Amino acid sequence: MQCGRCGSLNVQVQAVAETRRRGCFTVLLYIILLFIPIVGWIALFCLLRGQRSVTRGYAVCQTCGNRWRV
């Protein structure tokens, strides 16, 4: 693998865990669904569950520090 910026072959691949927040429309939808009794409890559970974690792979050039998604 070669760096796109400097052309170096000194590249290392790393797995990085990133957290994703909920969007404002998702939270608004959950709040609206709270007013419907049965579906509201499910929405409340999903809202309180927290942030989601996604693992992505990145290649990092050890020479210039350039980082890109693999």
PDB file of N, CA, C and O in Angstrom:
ATOM      1  N   MET A   1       0.846  -1.157   0.000  1.00  0.00           N
ATOM      2  CA  MET A   1       0.000   0.000   0.000  1.00  0.00           C
ATOM      3  C   MET A   1       0.904   1.238   0.000  1.00  0.00           C
ATOM      4  O   MET A   1       1.926   1.276   0.686  1.00  0.00           O
ATOM      5  N   GLN A   2       0.515   2.225  -0.767  1.00  0.00           N
ATOM      6  CA  GLN A   2       1.331   3.426  -0.942  1.00  0.00           C
ATOM      7  C   GLN A   2       0.527   4.669  -0.558  1.00  0.00           C
ATOM      8  O   GLN A   2      -0.670   4.761  -0.831  1.00  0.00           O
ATOM      9  N   CYS A   3       1.209   5.618   0.078  1.00  0.00           N
ATOM     10  CA  CYS A   3       0.565   6.856   0.492  1.00  0.00           C
ATOM     11  C   CYS A   3       0.268   7.711  -0.730  1.00  0.00           C
ATOM     12  O   CYS A   3       1.100   7.849  -1.626  1.00  0.00           O
ATOM     13  N   GLY A   4      -0.933   8.285  -0.752  1.00  0.00           N
ATOM     14  CA  GLY A   4      -1.326   9.132  -1.875  1.00  0.00           C
ATOM     15  C   GLY A   4      -0.688  10.506  -1.831  1.00  0.00           C
ATOM     16  O   GLY A   4      -0.592  11.165  -2.866  1.00  0.00           O
ATOM     17  N   ARG A   5      -0.250  10.959  -0.673  1.00  0.00           N
ATOM     18  CA  ARG A   5       0.331  12.295  -0.538  1.00  0.00           C
ATOM     19  C   ARG A   5       1.836  12.311  -0.823  1.00  0.00           C
ATOM     20  O   ARG A   5       2.309  13.099  -1.642  1.00  0.00           O
ATOM     21  N   CYS A   6       2.595  11.421  -0.131  1.00  0.00           N
ATOM     22  CA  CYS A   6       4.053  11.476  -0.272  1.00  0.00           C
ATOM     23  C   CYS A   6       4.634  10.308  -1.057  1.00  0.00           C
ATOM     24  O   CYS A   6       5.802  10.356  -1.442  1.00  0.00           O
ATOM     25  N   GLY A   7       3.849   9.255  -1.307  1.00  0.00           N
ATOM     26  CA  GLY A   7       4.321   8.113  -2.084  1.00  0.00           C
ATOM     27  C   GLY A   7       5.094   7.095  -1.268  1.00  0.00           C
ATOM     28  O   GLY A   7       5.655   6.158  -1.835  1.00  0.00           O
ATOM     29  N   SER A   8       5.140   7.248   0.027  1.00  0.00           N
ATOM     30  CA  SER A   8       5.893   6.340   0.889  1.00  0.00           C
ATOM     31  C   SER A   8       5.179   5.000   0.997  1.00  0.00           C
ATOM     32  O   SER A   8       3.955   4.920   0.899  1.00  0.00           O
ATOM     33  N   LEU A   9       5.970   3.951   1.202  1.00  0.00           N
ATOM     34  CA  LEU A   9       5.414   2.611   1.416  1.00  0.00           C
ATOM     35  C   LEU A   9       5.335   2.268   2.901  1.00  0.00           C
ATOM     36  O   LEU A   9       4.920   1.165   3.257  1.00  0.00           O
ATOM     37  N   ASN A  10       5.724   3.189   3.761  1.00  0.00           N
ATOM     38  CA  ASN A  10       5.700   2.987   5.202  1.00  0.00           C
ATOM     39  C   ASN A  10       4.300   3.324   5.725  1.00  0.00           C
ATOM     40  O   ASN A  10       4.086   4.377   6.325  1.00  0.00           O
ATOM     41  N   VAL A  11       3.351   2.410   5.487  1.00  0.00           N
ATOM     42  CA  VAL A  11       1.943   2.618   5.830  1.00  0.00           C
ATOM     43  C   VAL A  11       1.502   1.525   6.786  1.00  0.00           C
ATOM     44  O   VAL A  11       1.829   0.353   6.602  1.00  0.00           O
ATOM     45  N   GLN A  12       0.754   1.920   7.812  1.00  0.00           N
ATOM     46  CA  GLN A  12       0.250   0.978   8.791  1.00  0.00           C
ATOM     47  C   GLN A  12      -1.277   1.055   8.821  1.00  0.00           C
ATOM     48  O   GLN A  12      -1.849   2.144   8.774  1.00  0.00           O
ATOM     49  N   VAL A  13      -1.933  -0.107   8.899  1.00  0.00           N
ATOM     50  CA  VAL A  13      -3.395  -0.167   8.942  1.00  0.00           C
ATOM     51  C   VAL A  13      -3.830  -0.343  10.390  1.00  0.00           C
ATOM     52  O   VAL A  13      -3.298  -1.187  11.111  1.00  0.00           O
ATOM     53  N   GLN A  14      -4.821   0.478  10.816  1.00  0.00           N
ATOM     54  CA  GLN A  14      -5.303   0.433  12.193  1.00  0.00           C
ATOM     55  C   GLN A  14      -6.816   0.327  12.202  1.00  0.00           C
ATOM     56  O   GLN A  14      -7.491   0.853  11.317  1.00  0.00           O
ATOM     57  N   ALA A  15      -7.347  -0.358  13.208  1.00  0.00           N
ATOM     58  CA  ALA A  15      -8.791  -0.425  13.431  1.00  0.00           C
ATOM     59  C   ALA A  15      -9.139   0.619  14.492  1.00  0.00           C
ATOM     60  O   ALA A  15      -8.571   0.615  15.584  1.00  0.00           O
ATOM     61  N   VAL A  16     -10.076   1.516  14.165  1.00  0.00           N
ATOM     62  CA  VAL A  16     -10.454   2.598  15.068  1.00  0.00           C
ATOM     63  C   VAL A  16     -11.946   2.478  15.363  1.00  0.00           C
ATOM     64  O   VAL A  16     -12.760   2.339  14.450  1.00  0.00           O
ATOM     65  N   ALA A  17     -12.299   2.534  16.657  1.00  0.00           N
ATOM     66  CA  ALA A  17     -13.701   2.508  17.069  1.00  0.00           C
ATOM     67  C   ALA A  17     -14.209   3.944  17.134  1.00  0.00           C
ATOM     68  O   ALA A  17     -13.673   4.762  17.882  1.00  0.00           O
ATOM     69  N   GLU A  18     -15.232   4.246  16.359  1.00  0.00           N
ATOM     70  CA  GLU A  18     -15.815   5.583  16.337  1.00  0.00           C
ATOM     71  C   GLU A  18     -17.238   5.506  16.869  1.00  0.00           C
ATOM     72  O   GLU A  18     -17.961   4.553  16.581  1.00  0.00           O
ATOM     73  N   THR A  19     -17.639   6.508  17.644  1.00  0.00           N
ATOM     74  CA  THR A  19     -19.003   6.551  18.148  1.00  0.00           C
ATOM     75  C   THR A  19     -19.831   7.462  17.257  1.00  0.00           C
ATOM     76  O   THR A  19     -19.360   8.498  16.789  1.00  0.00           O
ATOM     77  N   ARG A  20     -21.045   7.063  17.038  1.00  0.00           N
ATOM     78  CA  ARG A  20     -21.960   7.848  16.203  1.00  0.00           C
ATOM     79  C   ARG A  20     -23.100   8.331  17.076  1.00  0.00           C
ATOM     80  O   ARG A  20     -23.722   7.549  17.795  1.00  0.00           O
ATOM     81  N   ARG A  21     -23.368   9.621  17.009  1.00  0.00           N
ATOM     82  CA  ARG A  21     -24.475  10.186  17.768  1.00  0.00           C
ATOM     83  C   ARG A  21     -25.763  10.047  16.976  1.00  0.00           C
ATOM     84  O   ARG A  21     -25.756   9.839  15.763  1.00  0.00           O
ATOM     85  N   ARG A  22     -26.853  10.166  17.688  1.00  0.00           N
ATOM     86  CA  ARG A  22     -28.155  10.146  17.033  1.00  0.00           C
ATOM     87  C   ARG A  22     -28.424  11.509  16.433  1.00  0.00           C
ATOM     88  O   ARG A  22     -28.030  12.533  16.992  1.00  0.00           O
ATOM     89  N   GLY A  23     -29.088  11.520  15.307  1.00  0.00           N
ATOM     90  CA  GLY A  23     -29.434  12.777  14.654  1.00  0.00           C
ATOM     91  C   GLY A  23     -30.623  13.443  15.329  1.00  0.00           C
ATOM     92  O   GLY A  23     -31.359  12.809  16.085  1.00  0.00           O
ATOM     93  N   CYS A  24     -30.801  14.721  15.048  1.00  0.00           N
ATOM     94  CA  CYS A  24     -31.886  15.467  15.698  1.00  0.00           C
ATOM     95  C   CYS A  24     -33.251  14.967  15.230  1.00  0.00           C
ATOM     96  O   CYS A  24     -34.207  14.987  16.006  1.00  0.00           O
ATOM     97  N   PHE A  25     -33.364  14.522  13.988  1.00  0.00           N
ATOM     98  CA  PHE A  25     -34.644  14.012  13.508  1.00  0.00           C
ATOM     99  C   PHE A  25     -34.994  12.676  14.156  1.00  0.00           C
ATOM    100  O   PHE A  25     -36.168  12.388  14.389  1.00  0.00           O
ATOM    101  N   THR A  26     -33.987  11.862  14.448  1.00  0.00           N
ATOM    102  CA  THR A  26     -34.239  10.590  15.120  1.00  0.00           C
ATOM    103  C   THR A  26     -34.743  10.831  16.531  1.00  0.00           C
ATOM    104  O   THR A  26     -35.694  10.187  16.974  1.00  0.00           O
ATOM    105  N   VAL A  27     -34.108  11.760  17.240  1.00  0.00           N
ATOM    106  CA  VAL A  27     -34.554  12.079  18.600  1.00  0.00           C
ATOM    107  C   VAL A  27     -35.961  12.668  18.567  1.00  0.00           C
ATOM    108  O   VAL A  27     -36.790  12.335  19.414  1.00  0.00           O
ATOM    109  N   LEU A  28     -36.236  13.534  17.603  1.00  0.00           N
ATOM    110  CA  LEU A  28     -37.572  14.116  17.478  1.00  0.00           C
ATOM    111  C   LEU A  28     -38.621  13.036  17.205  1.00  0.00           C
ATOM    112  O   LEU A  28     -39.720  13.084  17.758  1.00  0.00           O
ATOM    113  N   LEU A  29     -38.288  12.072  16.360  1.00  0.00           N
ATOM    114  CA  LEU A  29     -39.203  10.964  16.082  1.00  0.00           C
ATOM    115  C   LEU A  29     -39.469  10.149  17.337  1.00  0.00           C
ATOM    116  O   LEU A  29     -40.610   9.768  17.597  1.00  0.00           O
ATOM    117  N   TYR A  30     -38.424   9.875  18.122  1.00  0.00           N
ATOM    118  CA  TYR A  30     -38.605   9.129  19.363  1.00  0.00           C
ATOM    119  C   TYR A  30     -39.502   9.893  20.339  1.00  0.00           C
ATOM    120  O   TYR A  30     -40.344   9.295  21.009  1.00  0.00           O
ATOM    121  N   ILE A  31     -39.321  11.201  20.416  1.00  0.00           N
ATOM    122  CA  ILE A  31     -40.157  12.001  21.319  1.00  0.00           C
ATOM    123  C   ILE A  31     -41.620  11.961  20.884  1.00  0.00           C
ATOM    124  O   ILE A  31     -42.516  11.870  21.723  1.00  0.00           O
ATOM    125  N   ILE A  32     -41.865  12.030  19.576  1.00  0.00           N
ATOM    126  CA  ILE A  32     -43.243  11.943  19.067  1.00  0.00           C
ATOM    127  C   ILE A  32     -43.838  10.566  19.361  1.00  0.00           C
ATOM    128  O   ILE A  32     -45.009  10.455  19.722  1.00  0.00           O
ATOM    129  N   LEU A  33     -43.026   9.519  19.204  1.00  0.00           N
ATOM    130  CA  LEU A  33     -43.525   8.164  19.448  1.00  0.00           C
ATOM    131  C   LEU A  33     -43.777   7.887  20.918  1.00  0.00           C
ATOM    132  O   LEU A  33     -44.494   6.943  21.251  1.00  0.00           O
ATOM    133  N   LEU A  34     -43.199   8.696  21.812  1.00  0.00           N
ATOM    134  CA  LEU A  34     -43.443   8.481  23.242  1.00  0.00           C
ATOM    135  C   LEU A  34     -44.902   8.703  23.623  1.00  0.00           C
ATOM    136  O   LEU A  34     -45.357   8.199  24.649  1.00  0.00           O
ATOM    137  N   PHE A  35     -45.633   9.448  22.811  1.00  0.00           N
ATOM    138  CA  PHE A  35     -47.022   9.717  23.111  1.00  0.00           C
ATOM    139  C   PHE A  35     -47.947   8.577  22.702  1.00  0.00           C
ATOM    140  O   PHE A  35     -49.125   8.595  23.060  1.00  0.00           O
ATOM    141  N   ILE A  36     -47.463   7.611  21.980  1.00  0.00           N
ATOM    142  CA  ILE A  36     -48.231   6.421  21.627  1.00  0.00           C
ATOM    143  C   ILE A  36     -47.842   5.333  22.636  1.00  0.00           C
ATOM    144  O   ILE A  36     -46.668   4.968  22.703  1.00  0.00           O
ATOM    145  N   PRO A  37     -48.775   4.809  23.414  1.00  0.00           N
ATOM    146  CA  PRO A  37     -48.436   3.978  24.577  1.00  0.00           C
ATOM    147  C   PRO A  37     -47.501   2.797  24.322  1.00  0.00           C
ATOM    148  O   PRO A  37     -46.443   2.722  24.947  1.00  0.00           O
ATOM    149  N   ILE A  38     -47.849   1.889  23.444  1.00  0.00           N
ATOM    150  CA  ILE A  38     -47.042   0.676  23.273  1.00  0.00           C
ATOM    151  C   ILE A  38     -45.749   0.973  22.527  1.00  0.00           C
ATOM    152  O   ILE A  38     -44.671   0.553  22.947  1.00  0.00           O
ATOM    153  N   VAL A  39     -45.860   1.694  21.428  1.00  0.00           N
ATOM    154  CA  VAL A  39     -44.680   2.016  20.631  1.00  0.00           C
ATOM    155  C   VAL A  39     -43.778   2.969  21.401  1.00  0.00           C
ATOM    156  O   VAL A  39     -42.563   2.974  21.202  1.00  0.00           O
ATOM    157  N   GLY A  40     -44.368   3.778  22.284  1.00  0.00           N
ATOM    158  CA  GLY A  40     -43.600   4.742  23.061  1.00  0.00           C
ATOM    159  C   GLY A  40     -42.587   4.094  23.976  1.00  0.00           C
ATOM    160  O   GLY A  40     -41.483   4.616  24.132  1.00  0.00           O
ATOM    161  N   TRP A  41     -42.927   2.979  24.582  1.00  0.00           N
ATOM    162  CA  TRP A  41     -41.973   2.291  25.450  1.00  0.00           C
ATOM    163  C   TRP A  41     -40.806   1.734  24.655  1.00  0.00           C
ATOM    164  O   TRP A  41     -39.668   1.753  25.126  1.00  0.00           O
ATOM    165  N   ILE A  42     -41.073   1.243  23.464  1.00  0.00           N
ATOM    166  CA  ILE A  42     -39.998   0.745  22.603  1.00  0.00           C
ATOM    167  C   ILE A  42     -39.096   1.904  22.181  1.00  0.00           C
ATOM    168  O   ILE A  42     -37.872   1.774  22.169  1.00  0.00           O
ATOM    169  N   ALA A  43     -39.714   3.044  21.834  1.00  0.00           N
ATOM    170  CA  ALA A  43     -38.938   4.222  21.447  1.00  0.00           C
ATOM    171  C   ALA A  43     -38.102   4.732  22.609  1.00  0.00           C
ATOM    172  O   ALA A  43     -36.958   5.143  22.415  1.00  0.00           O
ATOM    173  N   LEU A  44     -38.655   4.711  23.805  1.00  0.00           N
ATOM    174  CA  LEU A  44     -37.920   5.153  24.983  1.00  0.00           C
ATOM    175  C   LEU A  44     -36.718   4.254  25.244  1.00  0.00           C
ATOM    176  O   LEU A  44     -35.640   4.736  25.592  1.00  0.00           O
ATOM    177  N   PHE A  45     -36.905   2.947  25.077  1.00  0.00           N
ATOM    178  CA  PHE A  45     -35.792   2.011  25.242  1.00  0.00           C
ATOM    179  C   PHE A  45     -34.696   2.290  24.226  1.00  0.00           C
ATOM    180  O   PHE A  45     -33.516   2.284  24.577  1.00  0.00           O
ATOM    181  N   CYS A  46     -35.065   2.535  22.974  1.00  0.00           N
ATOM    182  CA  CYS A  46     -34.077   2.817  21.926  1.00  0.00           C
ATOM    183  C   CYS A  46     -33.362   4.139  22.170  1.00  0.00           C
ATOM    184  O   CYS A  46     -32.173   4.263  21.878  1.00  0.00           O
ATOM    185  N   LEU A  47     -34.069   5.118  22.697  1.00  0.00           N
ATOM    186  CA  LEU A  47     -33.478   6.427  22.963  1.00  0.00           C
ATOM    187  C   LEU A  47     -32.485   6.363  24.114  1.00  0.00           C
ATOM    188  O   LEU A  47     -31.453   7.033  24.087  1.00  0.00           O
ATOM    189  N   LEU A  48     -32.792   5.565  25.115  1.00  0.00           N
ATOM    190  CA  LEU A  48     -31.915   5.469  26.278  1.00  0.00           C
ATOM    191  C   LEU A  48     -30.752   4.506  26.084  1.00  0.00           C
ATOM    192  O   LEU A  48     -29.866   4.420  26.934  1.00  0.00           O
ATOM    193  N   ARG A  49     -30.753   3.799  24.993  1.00  0.00           N
ATOM    194  CA  ARG A  49     -29.709   2.815  24.730  1.00  0.00           C
ATOM    195  C   ARG A  49     -28.337   3.444  24.577  1.00  0.00           C
ATOM    196  O   ARG A  49     -27.334   2.796  24.874  1.00  0.00           O
ATOM    197  N   GLY A  50     -28.262   4.681  24.126  1.00  0.00           N
ATOM    198  CA  GLY A  50     -26.982   5.375  24.049  1.00  0.00           C
ATOM    199  C   GLY A  50     -26.433   5.442  22.633  1.00  0.00           C
ATOM    200  O   GLY A  50     -27.157   5.299  21.648  1.00  0.00           O
ATOM    201  N   GLN A  51     -25.124   5.665  22.569  1.00  0.00           N
ATOM    202  CA  GLN A  51     -24.459   5.855  21.289  1.00  0.00           C
ATOM    203  C   GLN A  51     -24.066   4.509  20.693  1.00  0.00           C
ATOM    204  O   GLN A  51     -23.876   3.518  21.398  1.00  0.00           O
ATOM    205  N   ARG A  52     -23.951   4.514  19.377  1.00  0.00           N
ATOM    206  CA  ARG A  52     -23.527   3.304  18.687  1.00  0.00           C
ATOM    207  C   ARG A  52     -22.042   3.400  18.377  1.00  0.00           C
ATOM    208  O   ARG A  52     -21.532   4.484  18.094  1.00  0.00           O
ATOM    209  N   SER A  53     -21.363   2.295  18.429  1.00  0.00           N
ATOM    210  CA  SER A  53     -19.945   2.260  18.129  1.00  0.00           C
ATOM    211  C   SER A  53     -19.740   1.511  16.821  1.00  0.00           C
ATOM    212  O   SER A  53     -20.300   0.434  16.616  1.00  0.00           O
ATOM    213  N   VAL A  54     -18.937   2.088  15.941  1.00  0.00           N
ATOM    214  CA  VAL A  54     -18.647   1.490  14.642  1.00  0.00           C
ATOM    215  C   VAL A  54     -17.141   1.350  14.523  1.00  0.00           C
ATOM    216  O   VAL A  54     -16.412   2.303  14.797  1.00  0.00           O
ATOM    217  N   THR A  55     -16.656   0.174  14.118  1.00  0.00           N
ATOM    218  CA  THR A  55     -15.231  -0.043  13.932  1.00  0.00           C
ATOM    219  C   THR A  55     -14.892   0.133  12.456  1.00  0.00           C
ATOM    220  O   THR A  55     -15.472  -0.525  11.592  1.00  0.00           O
ATOM    221  N   ARG A  56     -13.956   1.017  12.182  1.00  0.00           N
ATOM    222  CA  ARG A  56     -13.526   1.297  10.810  1.00  0.00           C
ATOM    223  C   ARG A  56     -12.027   1.097  10.702  1.00  0.00           C
ATOM    224  O   ARG A  56     -11.291   1.265  11.674  1.00  0.00           O
ATOM    225  N   GLY A  57     -11.588   0.741   9.516  1.00  0.00           N
ATOM    226  CA  GLY A  57     -10.164   0.561   9.266  1.00  0.00           C
ATOM    227  C   GLY A  57      -9.569   1.782   8.581  1.00  0.00           C
ATOM    228  O   GLY A  57     -10.119   2.277   7.597  1.00  0.00           O
ATOM    229  N   TYR A  58      -8.456   2.261   9.096  1.00  0.00           N
ATOM    230  CA  TYR A  58      -7.761   3.401   8.516  1.00  0.00           C
ATOM    231  C   TYR A  58      -6.314   3.029   8.241  1.00  0.00           C
ATOM    232  O   TYR A  58      -5.690   2.301   9.013  1.00  0.00           O
ATOM    233  N   ALA A  59      -5.791   3.532   7.138  1.00  0.00           N
ATOM    234  CA  ALA A  59      -4.373   3.388   6.826  1.00  0.00           C
ATOM    235  C   ALA A  59      -3.707   4.712   7.174  1.00  0.00           C
ATOM    236  O   ALA A  59      -4.196   5.779   6.803  1.00  0.00           O
ATOM    237  N   VAL A  60      -2.581   4.638   7.893  1.00  0.00           N
ATOM    238  CA  VAL A  60      -1.872   5.826   8.331  1.00  0.00           C
ATOM    239  C   VAL A  60      -0.446   5.764   7.810  1.00  0.00           C
ATOM    240  O   VAL A  60       0.275   4.796   8.054  1.00  0.00           O
ATOM    241  N   CYS A  61      -0.043   6.814   7.086  1.00  0.00           N
ATOM    242  CA  CYS A  61       1.330   6.906   6.587  1.00  0.00           C
ATOM    243  C   CYS A  61       2.224   7.310   7.753  1.00  0.00           C
ATOM    244  O   CYS A  61       1.966   8.313   8.418  1.00  0.00           O
ATOM    245  N   GLN A  62       3.273   6.532   8.000  1.00  0.00           N
ATOM    246  CA  GLN A  62       4.172   6.805   9.110  1.00  0.00           C
ATOM    247  C   GLN A  62       5.180   7.912   8.780  1.00  0.00           C
ATOM    248  O   GLN A  62       5.868   8.412   9.670  1.00  0.00           O
ATOM    249  N   THR A  63       5.265   8.286   7.520  1.00  0.00           N
ATOM    250  CA  THR A  63       6.203   9.329   7.119  1.00  0.00           C
ATOM    251  C   THR A  63       5.579  10.717   7.222  1.00  0.00           C
ATOM    252  O   THR A  63       6.159  11.604   7.848  1.00  0.00           O
ATOM    253  N   CYS A  64       4.405  10.920   6.618  1.00  0.00           N
ATOM    254  CA  CYS A  64       3.812  12.274   6.588  1.00  0.00           C
ATOM    255  C   CYS A  64       2.574  12.401   7.472  1.00  0.00           C
ATOM    256  O   CYS A  64       2.118  13.520   7.703  1.00  0.00           O
ATOM    257  N   GLY A  65       2.010  11.299   7.978  1.00  0.00           N
ATOM    258  CA  GLY A  65       0.862  11.353   8.866  1.00  0.00           C
ATOM    259  C   GLY A  65      -0.482  11.371   8.147  1.00  0.00           C
ATOM    260  O   GLY A  65      -1.518  11.537   8.792  1.00  0.00           O
ATOM    261  N   ASN A  66      -0.487  11.205   6.836  1.00  0.00           N
ATOM    262  CA  ASN A  66      -1.737  11.182   6.078  1.00  0.00           C
ATOM    263  C   ASN A  66      -2.554   9.969   6.499  1.00  0.00           C
ATOM    264  O   ASN A  66      -2.005   8.889   6.715  1.00  0.00           O
ATOM    265  N   ARG A  67      -3.879  10.151   6.616  1.00  0.00           N
ATOM    266  CA  ARG A  67      -4.768   9.082   7.048  1.00  0.00           C
ATOM    267  C   ARG A  67      -5.921   8.964   6.073  1.00  0.00           C
ATOM    268  O   ARG A  67      -6.518   9.970   5.691  1.00  0.00           O
ATOM    269  N   TRP A  68      -6.245   7.735   5.664  1.00  0.00           N
ATOM    270  CA  TRP A  68      -7.394   7.517   4.769  1.00  0.00           C
ATOM    271  C   TRP A  68      -8.064   6.215   5.160  1.00  0.00           C
ATOM    272  O   TRP A  68      -7.461   5.322   5.754  1.00  0.00           O
ATOM    273  N   ARG A  69      -9.343   6.144   4.800  1.00  0.00           N
ATOM    274  CA  ARG A  69     -10.148   4.982   5.135  1.00  0.00           C
ATOM    275  C   ARG A  69      -9.876   3.850   4.165  1.00  0.00           C
ATOM    276  O   ARG A  69      -9.794   4.050   2.953  1.00  0.00           O
ATOM    277  N   VAL A  70      -9.737   2.658   4.725  1.00  0.00           N
ATOM    278  CA  VAL A  70      -9.464   1.469   3.905  1.00  0.00           C
ATOM    279  C   VAL A  70     -10.749   0.732   3.645  1.00  0.00           C
ATOM    280  O   VAL A  70     -10.744  -0.299   2.973  1.00  0.00           O
TER     281      VAL A  70
END
